[in-house]
């Protein structure tokens, strides 16, 4: 089986044999981490992820396993000019760009941990193109799943393996009615450059062997459980535009770990998990407490008040049922946890850090009820959590919990 599923074979695809010549080619040989494993980076990571495990603090601290890739990254300076880097990725992407596969979206990653990384460990790594799938057609368009494998070493000893999979694709054509059609790989689809999208799953499992996930859409993010969940704005704000004909909003992924949350949403209640062992609140929903490790929990209902802790404005790429630009906020609830959702009620360029917001629930269709946050309706602005759903017929992007608890 090749990455992305399906039996290997070209199936009449003239491009595939050229792409598969890259399998096994080194992308980096003898790469060197910019910094040794260090306490400040570990602290920043743990604060961002809301992970207070005592093993990540103090003179004998180890790095969280999911930081494996972080020690190899180039930062804002990028990888240009760094030792060991080859032109393999550039050549592969140029071949795909020339065939019309000008867009890219990350789909999933797999990590295997062989030994802990400790303070002072010097990191080196090698990477290679492990596999190229057959041509695949997805909701986004038609293209190829590319899997890159990275072996990470500490002091010359293999510490872990990181596999990162992307879909490099030609965007599906859309006619004025919003219907979709294949863009046709192999035929140029106009000028453009690759969108460098990086989406990082919040968790990984030791020696994981999970099958490739479905591609994450350009208007989606990956929550701390590693599942793809859609985000966006719920109006789009300030435009009053009608819904895109023929488009529908993606549904959130409901699983045994977060089913209680979505049951609460169905009753217009925003529920936060609380550890019954130590009392720590956590969000998003997880099977165990990240403070004490306890498995038992109950819930508290959020008051609905919060502030914009951070935000981004999505401009590109466009996606059915999402009409950019729109604001996506990291909302700090009054209870202290944070969640990713829509910021509505003001134009996207009026959203600001510290802006008070208030929870409301919106009914987008007969089945889809979602929590969003209305700007300017915090402690001083009124608003009612769980009040009547807005009856507007304007298009909404889906806002669902992601982000880390704190």
N, C-alpha and C positions, 0 to 999 in steps of 0.2 A: 504494500500500500504506500502511496505517496502522500506527502503533506497535503492536507486539505481533503483527503479521502479519494477513493477511486483507484482502479488498477492502473499500473504504469503502462504507457504506450502513447504513441503520438496521435493515433486516431485521425490521421490526415492533417494534423496541425504542423505546418512547416516551421513554425517558430520554435516549437517545443524541443526538437533535437539541439538547436543552437543554445537554448537556455540550459539544457541538461549538461552541456559541456562545462558549465560552471560548477556542477556538483563536485564536491571534494576540493575545490580550489580554496586556498588560504586567503582570508581577508586581512588578517593580522597575524604576524608571527613575532613572538617576543615583545608584545605590547607591555608597557609599564604603567601602573597606576600613578596618577599625579601625586597622591599622598599616601603614606602608610595608613593603616587602620588607626583611627584616632578618636578620642573622646568627644570633641566638639561635633564632628559629623554624626556620631552615634546619638548624641543628645538631641541634635536638631531633628534627626529622623524620628526618634521616639516621641518628641513633642508633636511633630506633624501627624504621627500615626496614633497618638494617644496611648502609647505603650509604656507603662510604668514598671515593667518587670525589673526586679532588683539585679538580675544577672547582667543587665546592660549598664550598670553604674559601678563606680569605684575602681580601684587600681587593678583588680583582676577581671574587669569587665570583658565580655565578648560582644561582638557585633550581632545585631539581629540577623538571622539567616537570610531574610529577604533583602538585605542590603547587598547581596552578592554582586549584582551588576553595578551598584553605585560606585564601588571602588575602581571600576574600569572606565568610567565615563569621563569625557573630555571637558565638561562644563561649558561655559559660554565661549571659551576659546575654540571649542570643537576639536576634531581629530587631525586636522591638516598639519602636516609636518611632524607628527608624533612618530616615535620609532616603531618600526615593524608593520606599518600600515601599507597595504598594497592597493592597486587600482581595481581590484576585483569587483567591489560593490559598484563603483562608478561605471565600469564597463557593462555590468549586468543591467543596471538601471537605464543606461543609455540605450541598450538594445530594446528594453521594454518600452521606454519613452518613444522610440522610433516606430514601434508597432502600435502606438496609440494608447498604451497603458500609462497614462501620465499622472494618475492619482494613486495614493497609497493610504492604507489604513492598517493599523496594528490589530491583530486578532487575538493572540494569546501568547503566553510564555510558560515554560516549564523550567523548574529549577530542581537540582539534586544536590544535597549537601553532604559532604564527606568528612569535613572537620570544621570546628568553629574557627572563626577569624578573631584573633586577639589583638589587643593594643600593640602597636609597633610592627605588626606583620607587613612586610613589603609585598605588594601585589604585582604579579605578572599574568599575562593572559594570551591565549591564541584563539583565533576565531576562523570559521570556515563556512562556506555555503554548503549546508548539509543536504538539502533537497529542494527540488522545484516540482510543484504539482502539475498535473494535467491542466488544461484550460478549464476554468470553472465559471459558471454564470451565477451571480448572486443578485440580490435586490439592488446593490449599488452599481453593478455592471459586470463585465466579463474580464477575467484576468487570471493570474497565477499566484498561488501561495508559495512564498519563499521562506524557508526555514534556515536560520543562521544558528550555528552552535558555537558557544564560547566555553573554553576550559579555563577556569580561574585557579591560579596557584598562589600559595603563600609560602615564602621561603623555599620555592622550588617544589613544594608538595601540593598535589592536586587537592583543592579545597572544595570545589563544586563545579557543576556544569549548568550553564544557562542556555536555553533554547528560546529564540524569539521568532515569532512567525508574523509575517505581514501578508496582506493581499495587495498586489500591484495590478491595477485594473484600468480599463477604459470605461469611463462613466457611461451609464445607460442614457440613451437619448430620451428626451421627454417632449412630447408635442404640446401645443398650447392648452390642451385639455388636462394635462398633468399625467397622461398615460405614459408608460415607460416602454422602451424598446432597447434592444441590444445595440451597443455602440459599434460592435464588430472589431475584434482585435485583429490587427494586421493592416487596418486602414487608418491612416492618420486622422485624428479627430480635431485638428486645429492646433494652433500654437498654445503652449502652456508649459508649466514646469511642475515637477513633482511637489506635492504637498507633504512636508516633512512632519508627519503626525506621530506623536509618541504617547501611548496610553499604557499606564503601568497598573497591573493588577495589584491589589493590596495584600494578597496572601499568596503563598506558594507552599506546596507540600513536599517534604523530603522524598526523594526518589519518585517523584510524581511521573505518571505515565499517561496523563489525561489526553484524550483525543483532541484534535484541533477544535477550538470553539467556532461557532458561527461568527462571521465577520462583524466587527463592531462598526456601526454606522458613523458617519462623520458628525452627526449631532448627538453622539452618545459618549458616555464616559464609562469607566469601569469602577464599580464600587469596591469597598474594602473586602467584600466576599469574593471578588474576582469575577462576578457576573456582569454582563453588559446591561446597563440601564440607561434609558434615554433621558436627556435633560434639555432645557431650553426655556424660552419665554412663553407666556401663556396668552399673548394677545395677537400677533406681535405688538409690542407696546408702541402706542402713538401712531400706528398706521391705519387701524380700522379696516384692514384688508380682509376680504372674504376668504374662506378656506380654499385651498387649492383643490379644484375638482379632481376626483379620482384618488385623492391621497387619504391615508389614514395614519393615525399616530401609532408608533410602536407600543407594545404592551410591556409593562415591567415584568421581570422574571421573578416569579414567586416560588420559593422553595421552603423546605421544612424549617429552615433557620429564621426566615422573615415572614412566614405566613401570618403570624400573630399581628405583625405591624399592619399588613394589608387588610386584615380583618377589622382592625381599628379604623383604618381609613374608610372602609366601607360604612362604618357607623359615624363618620365625621369626627373621629378622635385621633389625635397624633400621640401615639404611645411610645414611651422611652423605656428601655430595659433598665432594671435596677437589680444589682447583685444582692441576694438575701444574706450573703455571708459578710460582706464588708460595706454594703450600702452604696457602692459606686454606681453612678449612672453611666450608661454606654449607648452610643449610637454611631454607626448603624447596628442593627441587631446581629448578635454573634452567639454561638453556642456556649461560650464560657466567658468569665470575667477576665479582662486583661490587666486587672490590678492584683487580684489574689488567686486567680485561676479557678475560682469556684464555679460549678456547673449550674447551681440553682439560682432562679431569678423570678422576679415579678415585674410589674410595670407601673409607671406613673404616667398620668396624662399631662402633656405639655400645656402650659397656660396659653400658648399661641403668640406670646410676645417675643421679639428678638431684634437683632441688629445685623446689618451687613458686615460680616467680618472681612470678606474679600469678595471679588467678583471678576468675571471676564465678560467681554462682549464678543459674541460669535458673529463673524462676517462671512467665512468661507470654510468649507464648501457648503453649498445648499443641499437640502435633503427634503424629500416629499413630506409635507405637513409642517415643515419648519421654514419660516420666512425671515432670514437674517436682514439686518442685524438685530440681535436680541441679547438680553442680559441674563447671565447665569450666576447666581450668588451662592457664596458659602455663608450660611446663616448661623449665627451664634444665638441659640435659644436662651431664654431667661434662666433655664435650668442648668446651663453651662456646657451642654453638648452642642455639636455643630452638624449641619446637614446641608447638602447641595440641593437647591430647588430653584424655581423661577422667581424673579423679582418683577412684579407687575405694578401697574398703576402710574408709572412715570415713563417718559422716553428712555431708551437704553442709555443715552449719554448723560442722563441726570442721576444715574445710580452712583452712590458714593459710599465709601467705607464709613461705618458708624451710623448709617441711615437707619432709623427705626422702621421696623416692618411688623406686620401682623398676619398671622395665619388665616387663610381662608381655603375652602374646598371648592373645586370647580368640576362640574359635570360636563365632560367633553362629548360623550355620546351615551348610549344606553348602558354601556358596561364600564366606561372609564371615568372614575372619580379620582381626583388627584389633589394633594396639598400644594398650595403656592403661597407666596408671601407678598402682601401688598405694601408698597412703600408709603411712608408717611403716616402709618397707622399703628405706631407702637404704643408705648405707655401713655403718651399724651394725645394719640390720634384716634383712640377708640377702635372700632371694628370688633367682630365677633368670631372667634374660632368656632368652626362648625356651623356657621350661619348658612343662609340660603345660598345655593350655588349661583354664580354669575350666569345669566341667561344669554350672554352674548354668543353670536354664531361665528365670531371671528376665530381664526385658527390658533391653536395653542400647541406649543411644544410641551413635551411631557416633563414634569418636574418630580423626581422621586429621590429617596434617600440615597446618598453616596457618602463620600468624605469620611473622615475619621472622628471617633468620639474623643472627648477630652474631659 
